[in-house]
């Protein structure tokens, strides 16, 4: 039985949709559909899929079986000395659970970048955000953001960290009718509670300017990214 059929059968036993399995693994529903159809027999996500379905990885890819790699030993199976069972490293050890909400920035009216009101997906939580309440990700749009963040990247955001000079920050402007504009810029200097302005800068094109704190009420520190490249 091929890997795609095994995955589909095991998924259906658990009454999971393709979208549910994808969410657990960290891939899209179309990607799961393609794997089940046999389109990616050597997918790098097979170890994570095997882990989520609770099945040996060797069932999905026999080349990862210790027996297969060792020529299966003797016909009677008498020489098993030194053989090791392949251990699957849980994804939570490499990254956190897939519970970090990601919001997209979309083009709004008059050229504004608008932060979505609901997360469009969840991704594995990086270690520097483990246990951080309210942490989230932002899908970057445009190329005038902070230097490290390119279009298609997901910026990791820690809303509890105190911003300081040089930090890339996600600034949010909440309008009266519920729309949230968002930009990522560098802090040009550490904020003072008595000041009414954020002093910021960008790199593309290079310039410095200010944002009114009364308009841009929220400043959250970006602490890393998942590359979109």
N, C-alpha and C positions, 0 to 999 in steps of 0.2 A: 504494500500500500504506500502511495507516495505521501510526502510530507504535507502537502496541501490538504489531501483527503483526511489525514490523521488530525490535523489542526481543526478542520471543519467539524469532524465527528466529535472531538473532545469539547469544542466550543458549544455545540448544540446540546451535548449532555448536560452542560451547566446552564443551558437556556440563556446564553449570552448572545447578543447581537454582534455583528462585526464591529460596530462602533464601540461597544462595551469592551471587547477584547483590545481594540486599538487604543482606547483610553488607558487601559491597564499597562499596555506595552509602551505607549508613548508614540504611536504612529496613527495615521489617519485611517478612516474606514476603507477608502479606496485601496490603500496599501495592503490592508488585511485581505481584501477581496482578491487582489493580485497574487498574494502569497498563496491563498487557498486554491487559486486557479492554476498554480504551478508556474507562474510567471517569474518567480524569484526563488528558485530552489535552494540557492546558497545565501539567502538573506542574512544579513548581520544581526537581525532581530530574532533569529531562531532560538538562541539561548534564553532570551527574555520570555518569548512565547512559551517555550517548554516549561520555564519556571512558573509562569502564571497558570498554565494548564495542569501543572503537577505531574508531568510525564518526563521520562528520561530523554535527554537531548539526543541520544543515539537513535531513538525511534524516528526522529526527524532528519537526522543526518548520520547515516551509518559510518561515515568516514571518521567521525569523532568517537567511535567505539574503540575502547582499548583492545578488544579482541580482534577487530578488523585491522587495526594498525599493526598488530603483532602476528598477523597471519593465522590467527585462531588457534595457535598452539598445536597439540596433537589431537587426533580424532577422538581420543578417549577423554581429553580434557584433563590430563593428569598433571600437566606442568603449569600451574597457576602462580608459582612463586614470583613475587615482584610485581604482579599486575596491580594496577591502581584503578579505582573507579573515578571517572571524570566528575569533578565537583563543580556544580553551577554556582557562581558567585551571585548572590541576590543583588538585584539592581539597587536596592536601598543602601547597599554597602558602598557602591560606586557613586551613587547620587542618592538624594532623598526620595521619598515617595512622590508619585505623580499627583501632587496636590497644590502646585503653585499656579494660581490663576493668571492668565495672560490676557491683557486688554489690547485692542488694536487702536492705532491712531489713523483716522481716516480724514480725507479731504472734506472740509465743510464749506459753508458759504463764505464768500469774500476771501478765499484762500486760507482760511483758518484750519489748523489741524485739530481735530476733535477726538477726544478719548471716548471709546465706546463705553456705554453704561453697564454692559455685562461682559464677562470674560468669554472669549470665543473658544478657548481650549485651556487645558491644564498640562503642565510639563513637570518633569522631575525637578525636585527642589535641590539647588546646589547646597553644598555643605555650609557655606557662609550665611545661609538663610534658614538653616535648621532651627526650629524652635522660635523663629522670629514671627510674632503675631502681626498680621496685616500685610506681610510681604507679598509682592506681586511682580508680574512681568509686563513689559510694554513692547509691542511689536513696532519697531521704528519705521517711519515713513519719511522719505526725503533725505537729503544729504547736507543740510545745514545744521544738523544736530552736533553734539559734542564729537570730537575727533574720533574717539574709539567706537562710536556707534554709527554703523552704516545702514542703509536701507535694507530691510529684511532681517536685521538682528533683533534679538529679544533682549532688552535691557532688564537686568535683575534690580529690583528696587527694595530698599530697606526704609520703611517709613518712620522707624524709630531712631535712626541715627541722626545726631546733630550735624547739620551741614557746616562745612568750613571752607576756607579759601582753596580754590583749585578743584573742588569736588564737582563732578558732573551731576547735575540734579534735574529731576523731572518737576517742572513748574506747572501747576494747574490753576486755571481760571474758571471758577464756577459762576455761570450766569444765572439770572433770576428765573429763567425758564428751563433750567435743568441741564443745559448743554455745558460740557466740560472741555475747554480748550487745553492743550498740553504741548509743551516744548521741552527739549533737553538742551540745556546750556551749562557752561561752567560758571561757578561763583567766582567773581573777580576779587572779592574780599569777604572775609567772614562776616556774617550778619550780626547786627547789633539790635537788640530788642527795641531800642528807642527809635531806630530809623524807620522811615516809611517806604524805603525803596530797597529792592534787590539790585545789587551791582553785579552784572553778568557779562560774559563774553562768549563769542563763538569763533570758530576757526575757518569756516567756509561760507562766505568770505570773512576774513578776520575783522572783527570790530567789537567794540565795547558799547554797552548801553544799559539802561535801567528799566526795571519793571516795578510798577506800583504794587506794594504789598496789599493794598486794599482791593486790587483787581486780581492779582496772582496770589491767592491766599495760601496755597500749599507749595512747599518746597521739600521734596523727598530725594534722598541721596541714591544715585545709581551705583551699585557695587560690583558690577560685572556684566557679562553678557553671554548669550548663546548665539554663536555666529550663524548668520543666514546664508553664508557662502558654502 
